[in-house]
Amino acid sequence: MSTEAAVGACQVCDTRTNADKDSVVYTDELWTVALGWDVPGWYMVMVNRHDADWLWGLSDAEAAALGPLIRNVGQAAKTEAAAECVYMMGFGEQWQHFHFMLMSRPTSTAVEFRGAGILAHATELADRDEALRVGARVRQRLA
């Protein structure tokens, strides 16, 4: 299924296609990285082509670009969001299109909200204005 055919049928294709320019921190011919859940330092990394076969369906070029992309976005997010670490999370069952989240975790995060527990904290951490400010700095680092 092409990306064009998937729009409307795939939440990731819709998210990528409809992302406003300020929420996109990186894009090239293979990948798009946009704000995730409006949390400063959280990013959704999406392959541009519709890929319902998750990681196993990536082309050689997409797979080769993925490692440096994760490293570069993660380093920029860690610096610009003043994070102690950056988590990587991906499930792929709900949205059948290869994507995952990079999630910055500040030092101040309580122990019970570290690791997977940070997801319970997402609503409290959300701040679209700050996410856009941090995202602009991440975009600049990635340029």
Secondary structure, DSSP 8 states (H G I E B T S, - for coil): --HHHHBTTBHHHHHHHH--TTTEEEE-SSEEEEE-TT-TTEEEEEESS--TTGGGG--HHHHHHHHHHHHHHHHHHHHHTTEEEEEEE---SSS-S-EEEEEEEETTS-GGGSGGGGGGGHHHH--HHHHHHHHHHHHHHH-
